[in-house]
Amino acid sequence: MSLLVLLQAATPVVEMADKAVQAAPDESYLNLVLKGGWILLPIFLLSLLAVYVIINKWLVINRLGKKDSVWLSRVVELIHEKKTDKALKFCVERPYASAKVIAAGLKEFEQEDNEIQEAMEVEARQQISVLENQMNWLDITASIAPMLGFLGTIFGIIKIFYDIARTHDLAIDTVSTGLYQKMICSGAGLLVGIIAYAGYKILNGRIDKAVLNIDKESNEVLKAIRASEKEA
């Protein structure tokens, strides 16, 4: 009996809410986003930064981390033929990170074995540094963007309760309007954070493969150099 009374009492409220929703004009996504407030500006700037870093690093990794087995076999062949000058020129002409590492070793071809290896290790560290450059910006964006979104939402909630305390007006439309506008900040921050985090993980995986490729190809050339020295 009490449940029936409650339902009958709630019916007019539900009907009024339906009429209000139907009467409210549809808003575009852009208008909704713009209602998020000033906190969306740094989130938007972080999104531009994340997109730039992802595109830039993708192109850099494509260029430096490319695997070319034909080029490598030709370099090894030239080393066995004692044509180190041609092998060095062949490496210098290539933009690959492994080519730069091998070229650093070939420049020290007349030196001791440990000096050749050390020259290649130094150049490998420099190439890895180039591959990893700017990756920290993606890490920072993935952490900061969601925090900024939550911060904007918290500021909005504080303002809502301040207005209620000041005006003593607890109208549901006032509270709900303020909440949905400020929840936009959280949504935007999470979206940018997800994009930055996904880009960070994907690019890190590609960098790891590029580093393994550098290590593998430089070791093959180092073995060829040692074999050439033994033949001499």
Phi and psi in degrees as GROMACS dihedral restraints (atoms count N, CA, C in turn):
[ dihedral_restraints ]
;  ai    aj    ak    al  type     phi  dphi    fc
    3     4     5     6     1   -65.9    20    10
    4     5     6     7     1   -35.1    20    10
    6     7     8     9     1   -65.5    20    10
    7     8     9    10     1   -39.1    20    10
    9    10    11    12     1   -64.6    20    10
   10    11    12    13     1   -39.3    20    10
   12    13    14    15     1   -64.5    20    10
   13    14    15    16     1   -41.8    20    10
   15    16    17    18     1   -64.2    20    10
   16    17    18    19     1   -41.2    20    10
   18    19    20    21     1   -64.6    20    10
   19    20    21    22     1   -41.7    20    10
   21    22    23    24     1   -64.2    20    10
   22    23    24    25     1   -35.8    20    10
   24    25    26    27     1   -72.4    20    10
   25    26    27    28     1   -31.4    20    10
   27    28    29    30     1   -81.6    20    10
   28    29    30    31     1   -18.9    20    10
   30    31    32    33     1   -58.1    20    10
   31    32    33    34     1   -47.8    20    10
   33    34    35    36     1   -60.5    20    10
   34    35    36    37     1   -35.5    20    10
   36    37    38    39     1   -65.7    20    10
   37    38    39    40     1   -43.0    20    10
   39    40    41    42     1   -64.1    20    10
   40    41    42    43     1   -41.9    20    10
   42    43    44    45     1   -63.0    20    10
   43    44    45    46     1   -40.1    20    10
   45    46    47    48     1   -64.8    20    10
   46    47    48    49     1   -39.1    20    10
   48    49    50    51     1   -65.8    20    10
   49    50    51    52     1   -40.3    20    10
   51    52    53    54     1   -63.1    20    10
   52    53    54    55     1   -42.6    20    10
   54    55    56    57     1   -63.5    20    10
   55    56    57    58     1   -38.7    20    10
   57    58    59    60     1   -65.9    20    10
   58    59    60    61     1   -40.6    20    10
   60    61    62    63     1   -65.9    20    10
   61    62    63    64     1   -42.3    20    10
   63    64    65    66     1   -66.6    20    10
   64    65    66    67     1   -34.8    20    10
   66    67    68    69     1   -75.9    20    10
   67    68    69    70     1   -25.3    20    10
   69    70    71    72     1   -69.9    20    10
   70    71    72    73     1   134.1    20    10
   72    73    74    75     1   -71.5    20    10
   73    74    75    76     1   145.2    20    10
   75    76    77    78     1   -69.5    20    10
   76    77    78    79     1   137.7    20    10
   78    79    80    81     1  -112.1    20    10
   79    80    81    82     1   144.9    20    10
   81    82    83    84     1   -74.4    20    10
   82    83    84    85     1   161.7    20    10
   84    85    86    87     1   -62.3    20    10
   85    86    87    88     1   -34.4    20    10
   87    88    89    90     1   -64.5    20    10
   88    89    90    91     1   -42.5    20    10
   90    91    92    93     1   -63.8    20    10
   91    92    93    94     1   -39.3    20    10
   93    94    95    96     1   -65.0    20    10
   94    95    96    97     1   -42.5    20    10
   96    97    98    99     1   -63.9    20    10
   97    98    99   100     1   -40.9    20    10
   99   100   101   102     1   -65.0    20    10
  100   101   102   103     1   -19.2    20    10
  102   103   104   105     1   -79.7    20    10
  103   104   105   106     1    -1.8    20    10
  105   106   107   108     1   -69.7    20    10
  106   107   108   109     1   -22.1    20    10
  108   109   110   111     1   101.0    20    10
  109   110   111   112     1  -177.0    20    10
  111   112   113   114     1   -65.0    20    10
  112   113   114   115     1   -23.5    20    10
  114   115   116   117     1   -65.9    20    10
  115   116   117   118     1   -18.0    20    10
  117   118   119   120     1   -71.0    20    10
  118   119   120   121     1   -20.4    20    10
  120   121   122   123     1   -63.1    20    10
  121   122   123   124     1   -54.4    20    10
  123   124   125   126     1   -63.2    20    10
  124   125   126   127     1   -33.0    20    10
  126   127   128   129     1   -64.5    20    10
  127   128   129   130     1   -40.7    20    10
  129   130   131   132     1   -64.1    20    10
  130   131   132   133     1   -41.0    20    10
  132   133   134   135     1   -65.1    20    10
  133   134   135   136     1   -38.7    20    10
  135   136   137   138     1   -65.1    20    10
  136   137   138   139     1   -35.4    20    10
  138   139   140   141     1   -65.3    20    10
  139   140   141   142     1   -41.0    20    10
  141   142   143   144     1   -63.4    20    10
  142   143   144   145     1   -41.1    20    10
  144   145   146   147     1   -62.2    20    10
  145   146   147   148     1   -44.9    20    10
  147   148   149   150     1   -62.7    20    10
  148   149   150   151     1   -45.0    20    10
  150   151   152   153     1   -63.8    20    10
  151   152   153   154     1   -41.9    20    10
  153   154   155   156     1   -62.1    20    10
  154   155   156   157     1   -47.7    20    10
  156   157   158   159     1   -63.6    20    10
  157   158   159   160     1   -41.8    20    10
  159   160   161   162     1   -61.7    20    10
  160   161   162   163     1   -47.0    20    10
  162   163   164   165     1   -66.2    20    10
  163   164   165   166     1   -45.4    20    10
  165   166   167   168     1   -63.4    20    10
  166   167   168   169     1   -46.3    20    10
  168   169   170   171     1   -68.0    20    10
  169   170   171   172     1   -34.0    20    10
  171   172   173   174     1   -61.5    20    10
  172   173   174   175     1   -43.6    20    10
  174   175   176   177     1   -67.4    20    10
  175   176   177   178     1   -40.3    20    10
  177   178   179   180     1   -64.0    20    10
  178   179   180   181     1   -44.0    20    10
  180   181   182   183     1   -66.8    20    10
  181   182   183   184     1   -37.9    20    10
  183   184   185   186     1   -59.9    20    10
  184   185   186   187     1   -37.8    20    10
  186   187   188   189     1   -78.8    20    10
  187   188   189   190     1   -47.2    20    10
  189   190   191   192     1   -83.1    20    10
  190   191   192   193     1   -32.5    20    10
  192   193   194   195     1   -95.2    20    10
  193   194   195   196     1    11.7    20    10
  195   196   197   198     1   -65.6    20    10
  196   197   198   199     1   138.9    20    10
  198   199   200   201     1  -101.1    20    10
  199   200   201   202     1   123.1    20    10
  201   202   203   204     1  -131.2    20    10
  202   203   204   205     1    95.0    20    10
  204   205   206   207     1   -69.8    20    10
  205   206   207   208     1   -32.0    20    10
  207   208   209   210     1   -65.2    20    10
  208   209   210   211     1   -44.7    20    10
  210   211   212   213     1   -61.7    20    10
  211   212   213   214     1   -44.4    20    10
  213   214   215   216     1   -63.7    20    10
  214   215   216   217     1   -44.3    20    10
  216   217   218   219     1   -63.2    20    10
  217   218   219   220     1   -34.2    20    10
  219   220   221   222     1   -68.6    20    10
  220   221   222   223     1   -39.8    20    10
  222   223   224   225     1   -63.0    20    10
  223   224   225   226     1   -45.5    20    10
  225   226   227   228     1   -62.3    20    10
  226   227   228   229     1   -40.5    20    10
  228   229   230   231     1   -63.0    20    10
  229   230   231   232     1   -42.6    20    10
  231   232   233   234     1   -65.2    20    10
  232   233   234   235     1   -35.8    20    10
  234   235   236   237     1   -65.9    20    10
  235   236   237   238     1   -42.4    20    10
  237   238   239   240     1   -64.4    20    10
  238   239   240   241     1   -29.0    20    10
  240   241   242   243     1   -85.9    20    10
  241   242   243   244     1     6.1    20    10
  243   244   245   246     1    66.6    20    10
  244   245   246   247     1    21.0    20    10
  246   247   248   249     1  -101.4    20    10
  247   248   249   250     1    64.0    20    10
  249   250   251   252     1   -68.1    20    10
  250   251   252   253     1   -31.5    20    10
  252   253   254   255     1   -63.6    20    10
  253   254   255   256     1   -42.9    20    10
  255   256   257   258     1   -67.5    20    10
  256   257   258   259     1   -37.6    20    10
  258   259   260   261     1   -63.9    20    10
  259   260   261   262     1   -41.4    20    10
  261   262   263   264     1   -63.9    20    10
  262   263   264   265     1   -44.3    20    10
  264   265   266   267     1   -63.4    20    10
  265   266   267   268     1   -38.0    20    10
  267   268   269   270     1   -62.6    20    10
  268   269   270   271     1   -36.6    20    10
  270   271   272   273     1   -74.2    20    10
  271   272   273   274     1   -41.1    20    10
  273   274   275   276     1   -63.3    20    10
  274   275   276   277     1   -31.5    20    10
  276   277   278   279     1   -74.6    20    10
  277   278   279   280     1   -12.7    20    10
  279   280   281   282     1   -98.4    20    10
  280   281   282   283     1   142.6    20    10
  282   283   284   285     1   -87.5    20    10
  283   284   285   286     1     2.5    20    10
  285   286   287   288     1   -69.4    20    10
  286   287   288   289     1   149.9    20    10
  288   289   290   291     1   -65.2    20    10
  289   290   291   292     1   -40.9    20    10
  291   292   293   294     1   -64.4    20    10
  292   293   294   295     1   -33.1    20    10
  294   295   296   297     1   -65.2    20    10
  295   296   297   298     1   -39.2    20    10
  297   298   299   300     1   -66.6    20    10
  298   299   300   301     1   -38.4    20    10
  300   301   302   303     1   -65.6    20    10
  301   302   303   304     1   -45.6    20    10
  303   304   305   306     1   -65.7    20    10
  304   305   306   307     1   -38.2    20    10
  306   307   308   309     1   -61.8    20    10
  307   308   309   310     1   -39.0    20    10
  309   310   311   312     1   -62.2    20    10
  310   311   312   313     1   -36.7    20    10
  312   313   314   315     1   -72.3    20    10
  313   314   315   316     1   -39.0    20    10
  315   316   317   318     1   -67.5    20    10
  316   317   318   319     1   -28.9    20    10
  318   319   320   321     1   -64.5    20    10
  319   320   321   322     1   -24.5    20    10
  321   322   323   324     1  -104.3    20    10
  322   323   324   325     1    26.4    20    10
  324   325   326   327     1   -59.8    20    10
  325   326   327   328     1   -33.9    20    10
  327   328   329   330     1   -80.4    20    10
  328   329   330   331     1    -7.6    20    10
  330   331   332   333     1   -87.2    20    10
  331   332   333   334     1  -178.6    20    10
  333   334   335   336     1   -67.4    20    10
  334   335   336   337     1   160.8    20    10
  336   337   338   339     1   -60.9    20    10
  337   338   339   340     1   -41.5    20    10
  339   340   341   342     1   -67.8    20    10
  340   341   342   343     1   -30.3    20    10
  342   343   344   345     1   -71.5    20    10
  343   344   345   346     1   -36.8    20    10
  345   346   347   348     1   -63.1    20    10
  346   347   348   349     1   -46.1    20    10
  348   349   350   351     1   -64.4    20    10
  349   350   351   352     1   -39.9    20    10
  351   352   353   354     1   -64.9    20    10
  352   353   354   355     1   -40.6    20    10
  354   355   356   357     1   -62.7    20    10
  355   356   357   358     1   -38.6    20    10
  357   358   359   360     1   -69.8    20    10
  358   359   360   361     1   -37.7    20    10
  360   361   362   363     1   -67.1    20    10
  361   362   363   364     1   -39.8    20    10
  363   364   365   366     1   -63.2    20    10
  364   365   366   367     1   -46.0    20    10
  366   367   368   369     1   -66.5    20    10
  367   368   369   370     1   -35.1    20    10
  369   370   371   372     1   -63.2    20    10
  370   371   372   373     1   -40.5    20    10
  372   373   374   375     1   -63.3    20    10
  373   374   375   376     1   -39.1    20    10
  375   376   377   378     1   -65.7    20    10
  376   377   378   379     1   -40.9    20    10
  378   379   380   381     1   -68.5    20    10
  379   380   381   382     1   -37.3    20    10
  381   382   383   384     1   -65.8    20    10
  382   383   384   385     1   -37.1    20    10
  384   385   386   387     1   -63.0    20    10
  385   386   387   388     1   -38.6    20    10
  387   388   389   390     1   -65.4    20    10
  388   389   390   391     1   -41.0    20    10
  390   391   392   393     1   -65.2    20    10
  391   392   393   394     1   -37.5    20    10
  393   394   395   396     1   -88.3    20    10
  394   395   396   397     1    -6.7    20    10
  396   397   398   399     1   -60.0    20    10
  397   398   399   400     1   137.9    20    10
  399   400   401   402     1    77.1    20    10
  400   401   402   403     1    -6.1    20    10
  402   403   404   405     1   -66.5    20    10
  403   404   405   406     1   -27.5    20    10
  405   406   407   408     1   -64.5    20    10
  406   407   408   409     1   -25.6    20    10
  408   409   410   411     1   -68.1    20    10
  409   410   411   412     1   -35.3    20    10
  411   412   413   414     1   -68.0    20    10
  412   413   414   415     1   -39.6    20    10
  414   415   416   417     1   -62.8    20    10
  415   416   417   418     1   -44.0    20    10
  417   418   419   420     1   -64.4    20    10
  418   419   420   421     1   -43.9    20    10
  420   421   422   423     1   -62.7    20    10
  421   422   423   424     1   -42.1    20    10
  423   424   425   426     1   -62.2    20    10
  424   425   426   427     1   -27.7    20    10
  426   427   428   429     1   -90.0    20    10
  427   428   429   430     1   -40.4    20    10
  429   430   431   432     1   -81.5    20    10
  430   431   432   433     1   -39.5    20    10
  432   433   434   435     1   -57.7    20    10
  433   434   435   436     1   -48.8    20    10
  435   436   437   438     1   -62.1    20    10
  436   437   438   439     1   -35.8    20    10
  438   439   440   441     1   -64.1    20    10
  439   440   441   442     1   -41.5    20    10
  441   442   443   444     1   -63.4    20    10
  442   443   444   445     1   -39.2    20    10
  444   445   446   447     1   -62.1    20    10
  445   446   447   448     1   -45.7    20    10
  447   448   449   450     1   -65.0    20    10
  448   449   450   451     1   -36.0    20    10
  450   451   452   453     1   -63.1    20    10
  451   452   453   454     1   -43.5    20    10
  453   454   455   456     1   -62.0    20    10
  454   455   456   457     1   -39.4    20    10
  456   457   458   459     1   -65.1    20    10
  457   458   459   460     1   -41.9    20    10
  459   460   461   462     1   -63.4    20    10
  460   461   462   463     1   -43.2    20    10
  462   463   464   465     1   -59.4    20    10
  463   464   465   466     1   -41.4    20    10
  465   466   467   468     1   -64.6    20    10
  466   467   468   469     1   -41.5    20    10
  468   469   470   471     1   -64.8    20    10
  469   470   471   472     1   -39.7    20    10
  471   472   473   474     1   -60.3    20    10
  472   473   474   475     1   -43.4    20    10
  474   475   476   477     1   -65.3    20    10
  475   476   477   478     1   -38.2    20    10
  477   478   479   480     1   -60.4    20    10
  478   479   480   481     1   -49.7    20    10
  480   481   482   483     1   -69.0    20    10
  481   482   483   484     1   -30.1    20    10
  483   484   485   486     1   -65.6    20    10
  484   485   486   487     1   -44.1    20    10
  486   487   488   489     1   -63.7    20    10
  487   488   489   490     1   -39.1    20    10
  489   490   491   492     1   -63.6    20    10
  490   491   492   493     1   -44.0    20    10
  492   493   494   495     1   -65.7    20    10
  493   494   495   496     1   -31.6    20    10
  495   496   497   498     1   -79.9    20    10
  496   497   498   499     1   -39.4    20    10
  498   499   500   501     1  -100.9    20    10
  499   500   501   502     1   -12.1    20    10
  501   502   503   504     1    56.3    20    10
  502   503   504   505     1    33.7    20    10
  504   505   506   507     1  -111.8    20    10
  505   506   507   508     1   110.6    20    10
  507   508   509   510     1  -106.6    20    10
  508   509   510   511     1    36.4    20    10
  510   511   512   513     1   -65.4    20    10
  511   512   513   514     1   137.6    20    10
  513   514   515   516     1   -65.5    20    10
  514   515   516   517     1   -33.2    20    10
  516   517   518   519     1   -67.9    20    10
  517   518   519   520     1   -33.8    20    10
  519   520   521   522     1   -64.6    20    10
  520   521   522   523     1   -46.6    20    10
  522   523   524   525     1   -67.4    20    10
  523   524   525   526     1   -47.8    20    10
  525   526   527   528     1   -66.3    20    10
  526   527   528   529     1   -39.5    20    10
  528   529   530   531     1   -63.0    20    10
  529   530   531   532     1   -45.7    20    10
  531   532   533   534     1   -63.8    20    10
  532   533   534   535     1   -38.1    20    10
  534   535   536   537     1   -68.9    20    10
  535   536   537   538     1   -46.2    20    10
  537   538   539   540     1   -68.3    20    10
  538   539   540   541     1   -30.7    20    10
  540   541   542   543     1   -68.0    20    10
  541   542   543   544     1   -39.7    20    10
  543   544   545   546     1   -82.2    20    10
  544   545   546   547     1   -23.3    20    10
  546   547   548   549     1   -68.8    20    10
  547   548   549   550     1   -18.5    20    10
  549   550   551   552     1   -59.1    20    10
  550   551   552   553     1   -37.3    20    10
  552   553   554   555     1   -60.2    20    10
  553   554   555   556     1   -45.1    20    10
  555   556   557   558     1   -63.7    20    10
  556   557   558   559     1   -42.8    20    10
  558   559   560   561     1   -62.7    20    10
  559   560   561   562     1   -43.6    20    10
  561   562   563   564     1   -65.5    20    10
  562   563   564   565     1   -42.9    20    10
  564   565   566   567     1   -63.2    20    10
  565   566   567   568     1   -41.9    20    10
  567   568   569   570     1   -65.4    20    10
  568   569   570   571     1   -40.0    20    10
  570   571   572   573     1   -63.0    20    10
  571   572   573   574     1   -46.5    20    10
  573   574   575   576     1   -65.0    20    10
  574   575   576   577     1   -40.0    20    10
  576   577   578   579     1   -62.9    20    10
  577   578   579   580     1   -40.1    20    10
  579   580   581   582     1   -64.7    20    10
  580   581   582   583     1   -43.5    20    10
  582   583   584   585     1   -61.9    20    10
  583   584   585   586     1   -46.0    20    10
  585   586   587   588     1   -65.5    20    10
  586   587   588   589     1   -41.1    20    10
  588   589   590   591     1   -67.1    20    10
  589   590   591   592     1   -43.5    20    10
  591   592   593   594     1   -63.1    20    10
  592   593   594   595     1   -43.9    20    10
  594   595   596   597     1   -61.7    20    10
  595   596   597   598     1   -40.2    20    10
  597   598   599   600     1   -61.8    20    10
  598   599   600   601     1   -45.4    20    10
  600   601   602   603     1   -68.2    20    10
  601   602   603   604     1   -44.4    20    10
  603   604   605   606     1   -63.9    20    10
  604   605   606   607     1   -45.9    20    10
  606   607   608   609     1   -67.2    20    10
  607   608   609   610     1   -37.4    20    10
  609   610   611   612     1   -62.0    20    10
  610   611   612   613     1   -38.7    20    10
  612   613   614   615     1   -63.4    20    10
  613   614   615   616     1   -39.7    20    10
  615   616   617   618     1   -69.4    20    10
  616   617   618   619     1   -35.8    20    10
  618   619   620   621     1   -65.9    20    10
  619   620   621   622     1   -41.1    20    10
  621   622   623   624     1   -59.9    20    10
  622   623   624   625     1   -41.6    20    10
  624   625   626   627     1   -65.2    20    10
  625   626   627   628     1   -39.1    20    10
  627   628   629   630     1   -65.6    20    10
  628   629   630   631     1   -38.8    20    10
  630   631   632   633     1   -65.8    20    10
  631   632   633   634     1   -42.7    20    10
  633   634   635   636     1   -61.3    20    10
  634   635   636   637     1   -38.2    20    10
  636   637   638   639     1   -66.3    20    10
  637   638   639   640     1   -40.7    20    10
  639   640   641   642     1   -60.6    20    10
  640   641   642   643     1   -45.4    20    10
  642   643   644   645     1   -64.0    20    10
  643   644   645   646     1   -43.4    20    10
  645   646   647   648     1   -65.6    20    10
  646   647   648   649     1   -48.0    20    10
  648   649   650   651     1   -70.2    20    10
  649   650   651   652     1   -37.6    20    10
  651   652   653   654     1   -66.9    20    10
  652   653   654   655     1   -35.3    20    10
  654   655   656   657     1   -66.8    20    10
  655   656   657   658     1   -39.1    20    10
  657   658   659   660     1   -62.8    20    10
  658   659   660   661     1   -42.1    20    10
  660   661   662   663     1   -68.8    20    10
  661   662   663   664     1   -37.9    20    10
  663   664   665   666     1   -63.3    20    10
  664   665   666   667     1   -39.3    20    10
  666   667   668   669     1   -64.4    20    10
  667   668   669   670     1   -39.2    20    10
  669   670   671   672     1   -65.2    20    10
  670   671   672   673     1   -38.6    20    10
  672   673   674   675     1   -64.2    20    10
  673   674   675   676     1   -44.3    20    10
  675   676   677   678     1   -64.0    20    10
  676   677   678   679     1   -40.3    20    10
  678   679   680   681     1   -65.5    20    10
  679   680   681   682     1   -37.9    20    10
  681   682   683   684     1   -65.8    20    10
  682   683   684   685     1   -37.9    20    10
  684   685   686   687     1   -67.2    20    10
  685   686   687   688     1   -35.7    20    10
  687   688   689   690     1   -69.6    20    10
  688   689   690   691     1   -37.3    20    10
  690   691   692   693     1   -66.4    20    10
  691   692   693   694     1   -30.8    20    10
